[in-house]
């Protein structure tokens, strides 16, 4: 088992901690391609490095685009809630990852569970 370190903004940290968000969405870049089921991920809050979460990887869902991911995964587990699920769009991920990078690497949904 390997441990991977990932930075995460406060809002998704709260959703993971509350058990609402169980799938983390990322580019499937070289760093993410190293992740395997059973590995641990240590999330570090981008606004408070002392605030961390350790999760275990229970599944990996690889797609060519966020559009494909959004069509195939339950968005309520990906950080959306009843208030914003109707406006959920793959374009929401553009603020985190430029389209060129999405096209270059593809994307991954990392299903996690509290360690």
Secondary structure, 3 states (H helix, E strand, C coil): CCEEEEEECHHHHHHHHCCCCCEEEEECCHHHHCCCCCCEEEEEECCEEEEEEEEEEEEEEEECCHHHHHHHCCHHHCCCCCCCHHHCCHHHHHHCCCHHHHHHHCEEEEEEEEC
